[in-house]
Amino acid sequence: MKFEAAGAIIMSENSDEIKKKRNSDLTVVISALLILAVSSFLAVKLFLENYENQQMKIKYEGEKIISLVEHELSIRSFVIKALKLMAEQFLEERLKWPFDVSQNLVEVPEKNGYALKMEDGRFAYDIGSITGIGKIPEAGTPAADEMEMSLYLTPIFRTIIERSPKTPWVYYTSLKGFMYLYPRVSSDEFFFSEKIFQMDFVRGASAEINPKGEVFWSKVYDDLAGKGLMVTASAPVVRDGTVAGAVSTDISTGFLDWLILTQKIPHSEIYLMYKGGLKLAGSNERIDKKIDPADFPEGSMVAAGPDLITVFPLSIKNWYLVLKTDRESVISSAFLHALPLIIVILFLFVGLILIVKLLRALRMVRFLSTQDGLTGVWNRRMFDQVSRCEFSRIQRQKSNIGMIIADIDYFKQYNDTYGHHAGDQTLVKVADGIKNALRRSTDKVFRVGGEEFAALTLAESEEKLVNEAESIRESIASLNIVHRKSPYGKVTISVGSVMVKGCDDPQFDSYYKRADEALYRSKNSGRNRVSLWVINSALKSTIIY
């Protein structure tokens, strides 16, 4: 019987140990599963965030390129507008060139036209070339007037080329059948012909196509003077209500390639395209001609086969910046960016809980170190920090800020009469009254002394600051807290305030001192009133109201 009893005890003990181990194992398994579940969730979340960040970065880089391209194109458009205005002014006022252009034109029989002669050193390098078809225009004719206008614009043409060496040409094309081209080339390299009338940079100047006479851009074409593929910005020149010709400047597609491809975008090819899918400039890699940028939403990344397509429209009608991004590369990059964090999470998950608790404790300590424990408003330490930051900000922005200091009148007598517990309750009510009197969420209230409070307010003028200070004073008086030792029969406050308007004085202490002096002026003037100290932007004079 003894052995049986002893065996039963041992079995009982072993059973308890087994149960404890099972419970312990179960706890470990549950903890491991929990960690795995949380880690998996965070891993997926991190992956998705990285994937989204990759997309946002690509779109951000695309927007940077758009800004560069738009800046360049806007400069060209502005230049063309200026040239158009000067050309029209010359023709309208019928100004005269110092010499007869017609006398310096020579016939070119093999081209059935004429050209500006070059043997005179006067024309060798400082002006462009004129070539035209038909007979040499006589002096005083509209064609001759337009030639003189072109020569008149030569200094502007020259400046454009000098400041933008990548600009191939600046020129004027006349519907009278000639072109003034700068910089000059020989008539063997380029000569005006009938087919130029069919070019976009001339056709787009017609009143039928361009009734408002605005700047317009051509499609990409092969330069007739041999400088490769380019696009042209042009504007019609109008004389006596009729289109006489067009001023133009070119941008080579090579320059556009350089402009957009110097900006590297991860996993992406960059293109400038027309509506309909025609490529204007960009990466050498081919893009599917079926992709029409006009069919894609602006700025959104849309899947198209194995790629992600992002389209940004330009201010020029039917021009688009297109980003073609390899989707698999973005996914791989997002995963690789998330992988180290996933590993760290697996090892530090348990420690994270302790860190969170510690951070909460630290936040509570920080909160308590900046709050007044009695009234719940910010304390003096926070007042000094916030004030210095705010005054530094207004000095940078040259804006306004008001500082208000309020002190409870006859508060020592109140404590002596009603006791410190009642005094504490009054402090709470006064703090709440000041907060309620300030209307903006940006206005802050602080307890800076025993019965002294301060407020920072974004008042726009001295009058509004005085009104706010008066509102605070009236708010406390309206509480009607009985105070037998006060001549007013209730708790009141005296208020001092200072208005700073873009002051260059970096010393916060000087502002506080003036507000404090304004407070003592209120005290010495009978209490329960408001005083304002005004500081001008140079701190040369001070006035107390």
C-alpha positions in Angstrom: 0.0 0.0 0.0 2.9 2.4 0.8 4.5 1.7 -2.6 1.2 2.2 -4.4 0.7 5.5 -2.5 4.2 6.6 -3.3 3.7 5.7 -7.0 0.5 7.7 -7.1 2.4 10.7 -5.7 5.2 10.4 -8.3 2.7 10.0 -11.1 0.9 13.0 -9.9 4.1 15.1 -9.8 5.1 13.9 -13.3 1.7 14.7 -14.6 1.9 18.2 -13.2 5.4 18.7 -14.8 4.1 17.4 -18.1 1.1 19.8 -17.9 3.5 22.7 -17.1 5.8 21.8 -20.0 2.8 21.4 -22.3 1.5 24.8 -21.2 4.9 26.3 -21.6 5.3 24.8 -25.1 1.9 26.0 -26.0 2.9 29.5 -24.8 6.0 29.3 -26.9 4.1 28.1 -29.9 1.4 30.8 -29.5 4.1 33.4 -29.1 6.0 32.2 -32.1 2.8 32.1 -34.2 2.0 35.6 -32.9 5.4 36.9 -33.8 5.2 35.2 -37.2 1.8 36.6 -37.9 2.8 40.1 -36.8 6.0 39.8 -38.8 4.2 38.6 -41.9 1.8 41.4 -41.6 4.5 44.0 -41.1 6.5 42.4 -44.0 3.6 42.7 -46.4 2.9 46.2 -45.1 6.6 47.2 -45.6 6.7 45.7 -49.0 3.5 47.6 -50.1 4.8 50.8 -48.6 8.1 50.4 -50.4 6.3 49.6 -53.6 4.2 52.7 -53.2 7.3 54.8 -52.4 9.0 53.5 -55.5 6.0 54.7 -57.5 5.8 58.0 -55.8 9.6 58.6 -56.3 9.2 57.8 -60.0 6.3 60.2 -60.3 8.2 62.8 -58.4 11.2 62.6 -60.7 8.8 62.8 -63.6 7.3 66.0 -62.2 10.9 67.4 -61.9 11.5 66.7 -65.6 8.2 68.3 -66.5 9.3 71.4 -64.7 12.6 71.5 -66.6 11.0 71.0 -69.9 8.2 73.5 -69.2 10.8 76.0 -68.1 12.8 75.6 -71.3 9.7 75.7 -73.6 8.3 78.7 -71.8 11.5 80.6 -72.3 11.3 79.8 -76.1 7.6 80.9 -76.2 8.4 84.1 -74.4 11.2 84.9 -76.8 9.0 84.3 -79.8 6.3 86.5 -78.3 8.8 89.3 -77.9 10.1 88.9 -81.4 6.6 89.0 -82.8 5.8 92.2 -81.0 9.0 93.9 -82.1 8.5 92.8 -85.7 4.9 94.0 -85.8 6.0 97.3 -84.2 8.7 97.8 -86.9 6.2 97.1 -89.7 3.4 99.2 -88.2 5.6 102.2 -87.6 7.2 101.7 -91.0 10.7 102.3 -89.7 13.6 102.4 -92.1 16.8 100.4 -92.2 19.9 102.6 -92.7 20.6 101.2 -96.2 18.7 99.8 -99.1 18.5 96.0 -98.6 17.4 95.5 -102.2 20.8 96.9 -103.4 22.6 94.1 -101.5 20.6 91.3 -103.0 22.0 89.3 -106.0 20.2 87.0 -108.3 20.8 83.2 -108.1 19.6 81.9 -111.5 20.1 78.3 -110.7 17.8 78.6 -107.7 15.3 80.9 -109.6 15.7 83.3 -106.8 18.1 85.7 -105.0 20.3 85.9 -101.9 22.0 88.5 -99.7 25.5 89.1 -101.0 28.4 88.2 -98.7 31.5 89.8 -100.2 31.1 93.0 -98.2 32.7 92.5 -94.8 29.8 94.3 -93.3 27.7 91.2 -93.9 30.3 88.5 -93.3 29.4 87.4 -89.8 27.3 89.9 -87.9 24.0 89.2 -89.7 22.2 86.2 -91.0 21.4 85.1 -94.6 18.5 86.0 -96.8 17.4 83.7 -99.6 14.2 83.9 -101.6 12.4 82.8 -104.7 11.3 85.0 -107.7 12.6 88.4 -108.5 14.5 90.7 -106.2 12.0 92.9 -104.3 12.2 96.6 -105.1 12.9 99.1 -102.3 9.8 100.2 -100.5 7.8 97.1 -101.3 6.2 95.0 -98.5 8.8 92.3 -99.1 11.7 94.8 -98.8 10.1 96.2 -95.6 10.0 92.7 -94.1 13.7 92.2 -95.0 14.6 95.4 -93.2 12.5 94.3 -90.2 14.4 91.0 -90.1 17.8 92.8 -90.2 16.4 95.1 -87.4 15.9 92.0 -85.3 19.4 90.7 -85.9 20.9 91.9 -82.5 18.0 90.0 -80.7 18.6 86.9 -82.9 22.3 87.1 -82.1 21.7 87.4 -78.3 19.4 84.4 -78.4 22.0 82.2 -80.0 24.8 83.5 -77.8 22.8 82.8 -74.6 21.5 79.5 -75.8 24.3 77.9 -77.9 22.2 74.7 -78.4 19.6 76.7 -80.3 20.2 75.8 -84.0 18.4 78.7 -85.7 16.3 81.8 -85.2 14.6 83.1 -88.4 11.8 84.9 -90.1 9.8 83.3 -92.9 7.9 85.6 -95.2 4.8 84.7 -97.2 6.4 86.9 -99.9 8.7 84.0 -100.6 12.0 84.5 -98.6 13.6 83.6 -95.3 16.0 85.5 -93.1 18.1 82.8 -91.2 20.4 83.4 -88.3 23.2 82.4 -87.9 24.1 82.8 -91.5 24.8 79.9 -93.9 25.8 80.0 -97.5 23.1 79.7 -100.2 24.7 76.3 -101.1 23.9 74.9 -97.7 20.3 76.3 -97.6 18.1 78.1 -100.0 14.4 79.0 -99.6 12.0 76.9 -101.7 8.3 76.5 -102.3 8.0 73.5 -100.0 8.8 75.6 -97.0 5.3 77.0 -97.3 4.0 73.5 -96.4 6.1 73.2 -93.2 4.3 73.3 -89.9 6.2 76.4 -88.7 4.7 78.4 -91.7 1.3 76.7 -92.1 0.5 77.2 -88.4 0.8 81.0 -88.8 -2.2 81.2 -91.1 -5.4 82.9 -89.8 -7.4 79.8 -90.6 -5.3 77.5 -88.3 -4.2 80.2 -85.8 -6.9 82.8 -85.6 -5.7 84.3 -82.3 -2.1 84.7 -83.6 -0.6 82.7 -80.7 2.7 81.0 -80.3 2.6 77.5 -81.7 4.9 74.4 -82.0 5.6 72.3 -85.0 5.9 68.5 -85.0 9.3 67.0 -85.3 10.9 67.3 -88.7 14.3 66.9 -90.4 16.0 70.3 -90.6 16.3 71.6 -94.2 19.7 73.2 -93.3 21.1 69.9 -92.2 21.1 70.1 -88.4 19.0 67.0 -87.8 15.7 66.4 -86.2 14.1 69.3 -84.4 10.9 71.1 -83.4 10.1 74.8 -83.9 8.3 77.4 -81.9 6.7 80.1 -84.1 4.3 83.0 -84.0 2.6 84.8 -86.9 3.7 88.4 -87.7 0.7 90.5 -88.7 0.8 93.6 -90.8 -2.3 95.7 -91.5 -4.5 92.9 -90.3 -2.9 90.2 -92.6 -0.4 87.6 -91.7 2.9 88.6 -93.3 5.1 85.7 -92.1 6.3 84.0 -89.0 9.2 84.4 -86.5 10.6 81.1 -85.4 13.3 79.4 -83.2 14.3 75.8 -83.3 15.0 73.2 -80.6 16.8 70.0 -81.7 15.5 66.7 -80.5 19.1 66.0 -79.4 18.8 68.9 -76.9 15.4 67.6 -75.7 17.0 64.2 -75.3 19.7 65.7 -73.2 17.2 67.8 -71.2 15.1 64.8 -70.1 17.7 62.0 -70.1 20.1 63.7 -67.7 17.5 63.0 -65.1 17.7 59.4 -64.1 14.5 57.7 -63.0 14.9 54.2 -61.5 13.7 51.3 -63.7 12.2 53.7 -66.2 12.5 54.9 -69.8 11.6 58.5 -70.5 9.9 59.8 -73.7 8.4 63.0 -75.0 5.5 62.0 -77.2 2.7 63.5 -79.2 -1.0 62.6 -78.9 -1.4 59.4 -81.0 1.8 57.8 -79.8 4.4 59.5 -82.0 7.8 59.8 -80.2 9.3 63.3 -80.1 12.4 62.6 -78.0 13.7 60.4 -75.2 15.1 56.9 -74.6 16.5 54.9 -77.5 14.4 51.9 -76.4 11.4 51.5 -78.5 7.9 52.1 -77.1 4.8 50.4 -78.2 3.2 52.5 -80.9 -0.2 51.4 -79.6 0.4 53.5 -76.5 -1.4 56.8 -77.0 -0.6 59.1 -74.0 -3.9 60.9 -74.4 -5.7 57.7 -73.3 -4.0 57.6 -69.9 -5.1 59.5 -66.8 -2.8 62.4 -65.8 -0.1 61.6 -63.3 -1.4 58.1 -62.6 0.7 54.9 -62.9 -1.2 52.5 -65.1 -0.3 48.9 -65.9 0.2 48.2 -69.6 1.5 44.6 -70.2 4.7 44.1 -68.3 5.2 47.9 -67.8 3.7 50.7 -65.8 2.9 53.8 -67.8 2.9 57.3 -66.3 1.8 60.2 -68.4 2.2 64.0 -67.7 0.6 66.4 -70.2 2.7 69.5 -71.0 1.3 73.0 -71.5 1.9 72.7 -75.2 -1.2 71.1 -76.7 -0.9 67.4 -77.5 2.6 67.1 -76.0 3.2 64.5 -73.2 6.0 63.3 -71.0 5.7 59.5 -70.8 7.5 57.2 -68.3 7.7 53.5 -69.1 8.6 51.6 -65.9 9.5 47.9 -65.7 7.0 46.6 -63.1 9.0 43.5 -62.1 12.0 45.7 -61.3 9.9 47.9 -59.1 8.5 44.9 -57.3 12.0 43.4 -56.8 13.4 46.6 -55.6 10.5 47.1 -53.1 11.1 43.5 -51.8 14.8 44.0 -51.4 14.3 47.3 -49.5 11.8 45.6 -47.2 13.9 42.4 -46.6 16.4 43.8 -44.0 13.6 45.4 -42.0 11.7 42.1 -42.0 14.7 40.3 -40.5 15.1 43.0 -37.9 11.4 42.8 -37.0 11.7 39.1 -36.5 14.5 39.5 -33.9 13.3 42.7 -32.2 9.5 42.2 -32.0 9.5 41.3 -28.3 11.9 44.2 -27.5 9.7 46.5 -29.5 6.9 46.1 -26.9 9.3 47.2 -24.2 10.5 50.1 -26.3 6.9 51.2 -26.9 6.2 51.1 -23.2 9.3 53.1 -22.5 8.4 55.7 -25.1 5.0 56.0 -23.6 6.6 56.6 -20.2 9.0 59.2 -21.7 6.2 60.9 -23.5 4.3 61.1 -20.2 7.3 62.6 -18.5 7.8 65.1 -21.3 4.1 66.0 -21.1 4.3 66.5 -17.4 7.4 68.6 -17.7 5.7 71.1 -20.1 2.3 71.3 -18.4 1.2 73.2 -15.3 -0.1 70.5 -13.0 -2.8 72.7 -11.4 -4.4 74.5 -14.4 -3.6 72.2 -17.3 -2.1 75.0 -19.4 1.5 75.1 -20.6 4.1 76.0 -18.0 6.9 78.6 -18.0 9.4 76.3 -19.5 7.2 75.7 -22.5 6.5 79.4 -22.7 10.2 80.2 -23.1 10.7 77.5 -25.8 7.6 78.4 -27.8 8.2 82.2 -27.5 11.8 82.0 -28.8 10.6 79.8 -31.7 7.8 82.1 -32.6 9.9 85.3 -32.4 12.5 83.7 -34.6 9.8 82.8 -37.1 8.4 86.3 -37.3 11.9 87.8 -37.7 12.4 85.5 -40.7 8.9 86.1 -42.2 8.6 89.8 -41.1 5.1 89.0 -39.7 3.3 90.0 -36.5 2.8 88.4 -33.1 1.4 89.6 -29.9 2.4 88.7 -26.3 -0.1 89.2 -23.5 0.8 88.9 -19.8 -2.0 88.9 -17.2 -1.8 89.0 -13.4 -4.6 88.4 -11.0 -5.3 91.5 -8.9 -4.9 91.3 -5.1 -4.4 87.6 -5.3 -2.3 87.4 -2.0 -5.2 89.1 -0.2 -7.6 86.5 -1.9 -5.5 83.6 -0.5 -5.3 85.2 2.9 -9.1 85.7 3.0 -10.4 82.5 1.4 -7.5 80.0 1.8 -5.1 78.4 -0.7 -7.5 75.8 -1.8 -10.0 78.4 -3.0 -7.0 80.2 -4.5 -6.1 77.1 -6.5 -9.7 76.8 -7.8 -9.6 80.4 -8.8 -6.4 79.9 -10.7 -8.0 77.0 -12.7 -11.1 79.2 -13.5 -8.8 82.1 -14.6 -6.8 79.8 -16.9 -10.0 78.4 -18.4 -11.4 81.9 -18.8 -8.2 83.1 -20.7 -8.4 80.0 -23.0 -12.0 80.6 -23.8 -11.4 84.3 -24.6 -8.8 83.3 -27.3 -10.6 82.4 -30.5 -7.9 80.9 -32.7 -6.6 77.4 -32.2 -3.0 78.7 -32.8 -3.3 81.0 -29.7 -1.5 79.5 -26.7 -2.0 80.1 -22.9 0.8 79.6 -20.3 1.1 79.9 -16.6 4.4 81.7 -16.1 4.2 82.5 -12.3 2.1 82.0 -9.2 -0.9 84.1 -10.4 0.6 85.3 -13.6 -0.4 84.0 -17.1 0.8 84.7 -20.6 -0.6 84.2 -24.1 0.9 84.3 -27.6 -1.6 85.4 -30.3 -1.3 86.0 -34.0 -2.9 89.4 -33.9 -2.7 91.4 -37.2 -2.6 94.9 -35.7 -2.3 96.8 -32.4 -6.0 97.4 -32.4 -6.8 93.7 -32.6 -4.2 92.9 -30.0 -5.8 95.4 -27.6 -9.2 93.9 -28.4 -8.0 90.4 -27.6 -6.4 91.6 -24.3 -9.6 93.4 -23.4 -11.6 90.3 -24.2 -9.4 88.3 -21.8 -9.8 90.9 -19.1 -13.6 91.0 -19.6 -13.8 87.2 -19.6 -12.3 87.0 -16.1 -14.4 89.8 -14.8 -17.5 88.1 -16.1 -16.7 85.1 -14.0 -17.9 87.1 -11.0 -15.7 85.3 -8.5 -16.3 87.1 -5.2 -13.3 89.0 -3.8 -14.1 91.1 -0.7 -10.6 92.5 -0.5 -10.6 93.9 -4.0 -12.1 97.4 -4.6 -13.9 95.8 -7.5 -15.6 93.2 -5.3 -14.6 90.4 -7.5 -11.5 88.7 -9.0 -10.0 90.8 -11.9 -6.8 90.8 -13.8 -4.4 93.4 -15.1 -3.1 92.9 -18.6 0.1 94.1 -20.3 0.8 93.4 -24.0 3.3 94.0 -26.7 3.0 93.9 -30.5 6.0 93.0 -32.5 6.0 93.7 -36.3 8.9 92.2 -38.2 11.4 93.3 -35.5 15.1 92.9 -36.2 16.0 92.7 -32.5 16.8 89.0 -31.8 16.4 89.3 -28.0 13.2 87.6 -26.7 13.9 88.9 -23.2 13.5 92.5 -24.4 10.0 91.7 -25.6 9.0 90.0 -22.4 10.4 92.9 -20.4 8.3 95.4 -22.3 5.1 93.3 -21.9 5.9 93.1 -18.2 6.4 96.9 -18.0 3.0 97.3 -19.7 1.5 95.0 -17.1 2.9 97.1 -14.3 1.6 100.2 -16.0 -1.9 98.6 -15.7 -1.2 97.7 -12.1 0.0 101.2 -11.2 -3.0 102.8 -13.1 -5.6 101.1 -10.8 -5.6 97.5 -12.0 -8.4 95.7 -14.0 -7.2 97.3 -17.2 -5.1 96.7 -20.4 -1.9 98.4 -21.5 -0.1 98.0 -24.8 3.6 98.6 -25.6 4.2 99.2 -29.3 7.6 98.4 -30.9 8.3 99.6 -34.4 10.3 97.5 -36.9 13.6 99.3 -36.2 13.2 99.4 -32.4 13.9 103.2 -32.5 10.9 104.3 -30.5 8.5 102.8 -28.0 5.1 104.1 -27.0 2.8 102.8 -24.2 -1.0 103.3 -24.6 
